[in-house]
Amino acid sequence: MTNKKKINPKKPKFSPYWIYGIIIVIFLGMQLFSGSSFQEASTTTPSQFMTFLKEGDVEKVEIVNRREAKVYLTPEAEQKETHKKSKPTSLLPSATQLPNYKFEFGDLQNFEDEIAKVVTDEHLDPKPKIEYKTEQNLWGDFLIGLLPFVLLIGVWIFIMRRMSGGGAGGGGGSQIFNIGKSKAKLFDENTDVKTTFKDVAGLEGAKEEVQEIVDFLKNPEKYTSLGGKIPKGALLVGSPGTGKTLLAKAVAGEAQVPFFSLSGSDFVEMFVGVGASRVRDLFKQAKEKSPAIIFIDEIDAIGRARGKNAMSGSNDERENTLNQLLTEMDGFGTNTNVIVIAATNRADILDKALMRAGRFDRQIFVDLPDVRERNEIFEVHLRPLKKAKDLDIDFLAKQTPGFSGADIANVCNEAALIAARQGKKAVDKQDFLDAVDRIIGGLEKKNKIMTVAEKRAIAFHEAGHATVSWMLEHAAPLVKVTIVPRGRSLGAAWYLPEERLIVHPEQMLDEMCAALGGRAAEKVIFNRISTGALSDLEKVTKQARAMVTIYGLSEKVGNLTYYDSSGQNEYGFTKPYSEKTAELIDKEISDIIEVQYQRAIKLLEENKDKLTQLADVLLEKEVIFKDNLELIFGKRPFEKEEMVVNKKVEETIEIIEEEKELDKTKEE
């Protein structure tokens, strides 16, 4: 039986358009069959007709609608050689006599007078009969009258289907009534979602929180037996690319419950009330399939704090949608079997009512990965690549500080493309380094036109950065320096910054001094400065302003901060300090930058010969590395201490991991 089912072709599915087509064919058939389109008569002219009339060949003339004449010949005339081709033909059998000729004439009165004159002059006997007839095409007139209404209805249905999201869903015009329906995509146990928690590298804390939520739904008795309540919602907060949506995909793959996924912008529509209607429909579907999970990506599209935006119009509709979401999550009709997971990278602008306990009970912060988590992320993204056998993943993790999971995925893909471009059989270490350079600095522009003086100025500028950073304890260690233009920059220096949780003033000042080393080198060597230090000045100014106004690291301003984490100051027109304090802040920022600039000049003047030697090497090779600086300056005196600190950190991490493993074995 199963073989027969496979062999037999599938029957065509029934479509309502078939009915429409059959109705149209019937109407056209009735139109064609009811008319005289199937009766064909020879066409003649009024003058030829008068000749036939004079010869006595005409038996009857039928005048139709006062403009057309149908001529019937006598039986004797039909036998004449002249009229043999005028025998009437019909596609359908007819019981009535068919006309031999037909023609159109002008004025009816003149036509009648001409016939009467010929009959009188020729003494025709018997006289030809003259009959009058009116023909109407009822079905044709009915269809023509109905056509405008059909067109209007068709256009209306087309527009409404477009507004309601196209042809997805029910057939025919059912989409007209689906404007307020939820656009959430449902994932259940029958849906093939391959992403699991094993594919989510790093993010250990966030994974534990989300895994616990999945466990809540799988084994609710484990928690409710002690009197606990299942949380209403969890909010994933973090920078772009850190893996918030990936975590949600893993939940969809792991949870054995219905999973509704949609974006915050799916609630927004041009019609008033549609957003709130879609929220109601979404929670109605989730309650019907409870226990269930709802995932709303980019919830800030509808969850923005109310009343902060003075603009009117669509803002009211967005607030109505938010109000409905607040009610559904924790209102009178509270549902304990539906958990809402949301993701955003702008938690500071979300409404306080949405963030409170009882709606989003848990706020899970998804931070940028540290060096150990980057190692795990690299292992995930390197699986599909044909990598070299001696590739050191630990080295790659250390070379990408501040990179998110999405950035690391981009590095791996870019490295594979670079290796393929060079015709390699495997992706090696150099390809990854080139990929990091490509992503951070941009594409190399070796053909950029540059004068010798400009190239020399850029070389000393970059050598100044390298020299100052090498001589300062807290400046980031150098990786390489290049004077090959990349992106919008004419030269670049790559550093490997230390991943710090807290930053001391000495560390910030050393970084500022190293950033000003480029301009200081131009001043020391050429006794003039240029516009090439724009990005350095921007960075330094931001750091100095943060020291004074945010972190309270200025002695003159004191332990004050003018930073507002709630974001309220963005919507105000007044500064939180007086004009006198503003002058003090500006002077303090300027003094901090100027002191570090003079410090950089002093360092470079003391090492002017080494600076010149380094710039000459850079002009010759265009790219120099840490080894070149060691040959000129000797080993950096701060590296030993850094090595000891790093070893202590690694030992501490190992002890913590061992304690975790012991705790797990005790629990088992």
N, C-alpha and C positions, 0 to 999 in steps of 0.2 A: 504493500500500500504506500509506503514511504517513497519507493522508487517512482511509482506512478505520479505522485504529487510533484516530485522534482522534475519529471519529464514534461508534464502538461504545462503549457504556458499559462502565465497568470492572466486572469480575466481583467479586461479594462475596468477601471474604477468608474462608478457612476458620477457624473458631474451635472450640476444644475444648468450649466451652459448648453447641454444637449437639448433641454426643454426649450430654452430660448431660441436655439437654432431651428428646431422643428416648427415652432410657432411662426417664425419669420418665413420659412419655406412655404408653409400653408397659405399665409397671406399673399406671398408673391404668386403662388400658383393660382389662387382665386382671382388675383388681379389679371394674370395673363389669360386664363381660360374664359373669364367673363367678357373680355373685350373681343375685338375683331382682329386681334393681332395674328391669329392663325389662318385668317382668310385673306388670300392675296388676289388682287385684280390688277390688270394691266393699267398703267397710267397713260392718260391721253391729255389733249389740250382742248379748250373750248372751240377753237376753229375746226379741229378734226371732228369733234362731236357734231358740229353743224353740218359737216359734210356727210357723216353717217345718217344724220336726221333727214337731209334732203334726199338721200338714196332710199329712204324707207326701211333702213336696217334697225331702227330703234323701236323696241316694244314698250319699254317703260323707263322713266327717269325718276330716280329717288333722290330727293333733296334732303340732305342730313344737316341739321343744326344751322340751316340757312347759309352755309358756306361751302359745302362739298356736294358734288353730284355723283351718283352711282348709276351707270348705264347698263341696262339689260337689253340684249339683242334678240331679235326674232329668231326662231329655229332655222329659217331659211338663210338668214344672214350669217349664222354661226358656221354654215357649211362653205361659205365663200373663202377663197384663198387669202383674202385680205385679213379676215378675222380668225384664222385658224390658231394664231398664237394668243388669242384673247380668251381662250377657254379658262374659266376660273378654277383655281386650285385651293384645296383646304387640307390642313394637317389633320383635321378631325372630321369624321363623317357628319354631314349636315342634311337635314330633311327639307330645308328651304332652298329656293333658287339663289344662286350666288351671282353677283354682278360681273359683267365682262370688263367694264372700264370704270375708272374713277378719275375725277379731276376736281380742282378747286376753281371757283369763279369769284368775280368781284361783287358787284351790286346785284342783289336777288331780283329786283324789279326789272332791271335791264335784261337780265338773263331770261326772265319769263317772257318779256316782250319779244326778244329775238326768237324764242321757240315758237311763239304764236304767229309771228310773221312768216317763218319758214313753213309752218303747217298750212297757213292760208295760201301762200304763193305756190306751194307744190301740190296743193289739194291732196294732202295725205289722207288715206283711208285704209285701215282704221287709224285714227289719231293715236299717237303715243300717250300712254298714261303718265301723268305727273303726280307723284306722291310726296308728302312731306313727313319727315321723321325726326324725332329728337332722341339722341343717344346720350346716356349718362353712365359714367364708370363709378358706381357707388363705393366700391372697395378702394379704388384709387383715391377718391376724394377723402374717404375716411382715414386712409393711411397718411395722406398729406396733412390733414388736420391734426392727426395724432403725433406727427414727427416732432414738433417743437417741445411738447410735453415730455416725450421720451428722451430727447437730448438734455433738457433741464434736469430730469431725474437722474440720468446717467452721470452728468457732470457733478451733481450734488453727492452722489454715492462715491465717486472717485475722490473728491476732495475730502470727504469725511474719513474714508479709509486711509488716505495719506496722513491726515492729522492724527489718527489713532494708532499709527505705527505700522502701516503697510498691511500686507496680506498674511502676516503671521497669525496663526490662531485658527478660528473657525472660517468656514467657507462663505462665499457670497458676501452679503453686506452685514454680516454679524459683527464686524469690527467697529461699526458705527457706535455700538453700545458698550465698547470696551475701553473707552478713553480713560475712565477712572479706575481701570484694573491695574494691579501691580505688574511691573515688568521684571520681577525677580526671577532668576534662573534657579530651578530646583535641582539639587543633587541628592540622590538617595542611594540606598544600598545597591540598586540596579544600575546606577551610573558609574561608568568607568573613570574614576579619578585616581591616577597613579601616584600623586604626590603624597608622601608620608612624612612623619617627623624625622625619619632617617635622612631625608633630603634637605632638612633644615640644619645646616651646620652652625655651630656657635649658638648664641641666644639661649643659653642654658636656663637662665631664670625665667625668661618669657615662655620657653617651651614647657617648663614645669607648671606655670600658671594655666596655660592653655590646655595642657594634658589633664590637669585636674578638673577643668570644666567639662571636658569630654567624658571623664570618669564619672562626674556628677550625673550626667544623663544616662550613662550605661548602668551604673549601680547607685541609684538614688537612696536606697534603703541604708547603705553603708553610712551615709551622712545624716539622713533625717531620723535615724533610730536614736541618735544622741540629742535630738532636738534642734539640729541645725537646719538652715534653710538654703536652698539652692540659690546662688547669686543670680540677679536679674541680668546683669550685663558686664562686659569687660571692654575697656577702651585701650587699643594699641596706639601708643604715642611714640613717635621717633622721627629722625631725619629721613628725607627721601632716600630710598634704595636700601634701607636697613633690613627689609624682609618682613614687613607687616602683612602685606598681601600674601606672601609665601606661607606665612604661619597659618593664615586663614585657609589656604589651599590644603595644607597638611591636615587641618581640622576636618575639612570636607572629606579627605581621603581616609582619615582614621575613624571618624564618628560613624556609628551604625544607625544614625538618625537622619531624618530629612534636613537638608542644609539649603537655605535660601540665600542666594548671593546677588547683590545689586550695588549700584553706585549711588551716592547721594544726589547726583544730578538727575537720576532717573525719576525723582519725585517732581522735578521742576517742569512746568508746562505752561503754555501761553494761556490756557483756560483757568479761570478762577475756580478754586475748590478742588482741582484735580489732584494736587499734591496730597492734601488731607485724605481724599478718597482712596488714593493708592496706598497710603499708610494703613488705613483701616482694612483694605482688602489684603494687604500683605500679612498683617497679624491674624486676620481671619483664617487665611490659608494655613499659617503656622500653627494656630490653635487646633485646626482640624487634623493636622498631622503630628500633633505634639506626642512625645517630647521632640522639640526641633530647635535648630539654631538659625538665627538670622544674621547675616554678615553684611554690614553697610560700609562700603569703602568710601573714603573721602567724605566723611560725615559733615565736615565743615561747610559743605555746599548748602546744607539746610540747618545746621546746628549753630550758626553764628549768633553771637549774643544779640538779644533783641534791644532795640532802641538806640543802638550805637550809630547807626547809619541814618543820616538825615534825609537821604533820598527816598522818595515815595514811589508808588507804582508796584513793581513786582516784589518789593520788600515786604509788603503786607501779605502777599500770597506765601512767601517763604516763612513768615512768622506763623501763619495758620498751619502750615505743614509741620513746623517744629512743635507747636502746641499740641497737635494731634499725636505726634510721636511721644511727647512727654506723657500724655494721658494713657496711651497704649502701654508704655513701659511700666508706669506705676500710677495707676488711677484707681477708680472705684472697681472697675472690672479687671483687677490684677490677675495675670496668668502666671502660675509658678512653673510651668513646663516649657516655656519658651525663653531661650537665652539669646541676648543680642550681643554680637561682637562687632565693634566698629573700629575703624582705623583712620588716623589723621596725622599730619605733620604740623598742624597749626592748632594745638590744644589751647593756646593762650586766648584765642578768639571765640572759643565755644561758650555757650550760655551756661551760667552757673547752675540753673535748674536741671540741665542735662547731665552735669558732672557730679551731682550730689549722690550720696549713698542711697540705695534703693532703686536707682536707675542704672548707672554704671558703678557697681560696687567696687570694681577693681580697675585701676589704671596701671597698665603694664607698659613700662618704659623700655623701648627697644633702642638701645644705644648703638653707636658705631662699634664695630668689633675691635677687640684688642689683638695683640700679636698672636696669642694662642688660638683665638677664634678665627682669625684670618687664615691661620694654618689649616684649620678644619674646612673653611670655605674653599680654599684653594684645592684641597683634596676632592671636594665635590665637583668643582668645575673642571678639574683636570682629567676626570674619568673618561670623557669622550675624546680627549686629545691624544694624538700619537706623540708622546713626549720623550725626550732623551732619557736614557737610563740613569745618568748621573745628575739629574735635575734635583736641586736642593730646595724643597718646599719651605723649609724654615727660613732660608735666605730670602725667598720671595715675600714671605709674610713680613719680614723685617724691613723690606724695601718699600712697603706700601702702607705707611702710617696714615691714619685718617681716611682710608678707603672704606667705602661701604660694601655690602655684598654685591650690589649691582655694579659698582666700580670694578670689583675683582673679576666678576663675570665678563665685563668689557675688556679687562686686561688680557684674560685668557683667550678671548675671541680675537682680539687685535694681534696677539702674539702668533696665533695660528695663521692669520692672514699674512703677517710679515714673513713667516717661515715659508709659506706657500709661494709668496711673491719671489723669494730668493731661490726657489726650487729645492728646498731641503726635504729630507724624508721624515724628520722628526723636529719637534719644537724644543729648542734648547734655551739655556739661561740667557744668552744675549738677546734672543727674540723677546723675552719677557721684559728685559731692561729697556729695549727699544720701544716696546708697547707702553711702558710706564712713561717714558719720555714723550711719546706721541700724545698720550692722554693729558699729561700735565702741561707740557709746553706748546703742543700743537705740531703741525707738520713742518719739517725742515724746509727752508727756502735758501738753498745753496746758490741759486742763480740771482739772488737779490743784488742789485747794483749798489756798490758801496765804495767810497773813496778810501785811499790809504790812511788819511788823517782820521776819518770816521772809524775805520777798523781799529786803528791804534788807540783811539779814545775808548772804544768799547772794551778792548783788551785790558786796559788799565782799570776801567770801571769794574769789570768782573774780577780782576786780580785783587782789587781793593776789598771786595766782599770776602774773597777767599782768605786773604791775609788777616783781616780783622777777626773773622770767625775762628781762625786757627789759633789766634793769640788770646782769645777770651775763654774763660772757664765754662760759662753757662751757655755759650752760643752752640747752636746745633752743629754736629760734626759734618764736614763736607763730604760729598760723594763724588761730584764731578763738576767741572766748569766748562762752558762752551761759548764761543763767539759766533757760532753758526746761527743765523736768524731762525726763529721758530715762532709761528703764529704772528702775534703783534709785537713780540719782543725781539730786540736786535742781538741779545745775548742772555744767558741764563746760568745760574749757579744752583745745583741740586744739593739739598741738605737732607739729613736723616734726623728729624727732630725727635727728641726724647718724649715718650708718652707719659705725661705728668697728669696727676689728678688735681694737684694744687700747684700754683705757680707763685714764687717769691719775687719781690721787687728786683733783686739782683739779677734774676734770670731774665725778666722782661727788659731790663736796661741793657744787658749784654746783647740780647736779640736786636734791640733798637740800634745799638752801636754798630753791630755787624751789618744791618740793613743800610746804615748811612755810610758804610765803608766805600761804596762805589763813588758817591759824590765827593767824599773826602779825598779819594785817590786822584780824582780829576783836579781838585784844588791843589794838592801837594805837587803833582807832576807838571801840570799845565798852567797852574795859577789862574784857572778859570773854570767855570761850571757850565753844564748844559742841561737840556730838557730830558736827558736819558734817565733821570732818577725819579720820574713821575710815580711809578708803581711803588718804589721804595718809600717815597715821602707819604703816599697815601697809607701804606701799611703802618709807618711809624706814627703818623698823626692819630690813627685809630687806636693804636696801642696806648699812646700817651693820654688821649682823652678817656680811655677806659680806666687807666690808672687813677685819674683824678676824679672823674664823675661817677664811676661805677664801683670800683673796688676799694675806694677810700685809702689809697696808698700815697697820698700827698700830705706832707706835714702841715702846709699852710692852709689847705682847705679842711683838713681834719678827717675824722672817721665818719664821713657822710657819704651817702650814695643817692644819686638822683635817677636810679634805674627803677622802673615800675614793671614788675613781672606780669601785672594784669593787663597791660597794654592800654590803660585809660589815658595816658599822656598823649597817645597818638591822635586822639580826637579833641585835644584841648589846644587853645591858642595862647596859653600863658606858660611861662617857664616856672619850674618849681623853686626858683631862686631869684634873688634880687639882681639889679643891674651891677651893683658893686661886686657881688659874688661872681657874676658872669665875667667881669673884668679880671678878677683874681684867677678864675679858672683858665681863661685865655692866656694870661701871663704865665701861669704855672705850666701849662702844656708847652708853651714856647720855650720856657727855661729848661724843661726836661729834655726836649729835643736838641736844643742848642748845646747843652752840656755833653750829651752823647756824641754830637757832631765834632766838638772840639777834642773829645777823648779819642775818636777815630783818627782825626788828623794827627794827634800826638803819636799814636801807635804807628801810623804809616811813616811819619817823619823819622822815627827811630829805626824803622826797617825799610828805608827807602830803596837801598840796594837790592834787597831780597824781593821787594815788590816789583822792581824793574826786571829782575831776572825771571820772575814768574810770568810777567806780562810778555816777555820775549818768547818764552816757551809756548805760551798760549797763542801768540801770533804765528809761531811756526807750525804747531800741531792742530790748532783750532779747538781741540778738546783735550783737557787734562784731567787726571784723576787724583785720588788721595795720595798715591805713591809719588807723584811729581812734587807735591807739597812737602812730603817727608824728606825728599832729597835736598830740598832747598832750606827748609826750616828745621829739619830734624823731627823726631817723634813728638807728638803733642803731649805736654806734661800732665794733662788731666785724664788721659785715657786709663791709667792704672786704677785710679779711684773709681772711675765709671765702671770698669770691669768688675771691681769688688762689689759695688752696689748692685750691679746686675746679677752677680752670682748669688748675693744674699736674697734678692727678690725671687730668683728661680728656686732657691732652697725653700723659701717660705711657701711658694706655690705647691711644691712637691709635698711638703708636710701637710698642707690643707687638703690636698687630693687624697693622701694616704688616710687622713682622719675620716674623710667622707666615705671611703671604701670600707673602713672598719665599722662605721655606723650602719652601712647597708648590710654587712654580714651579720651584725648583731640583730638587726630587725628581722632578717630571714630566719 
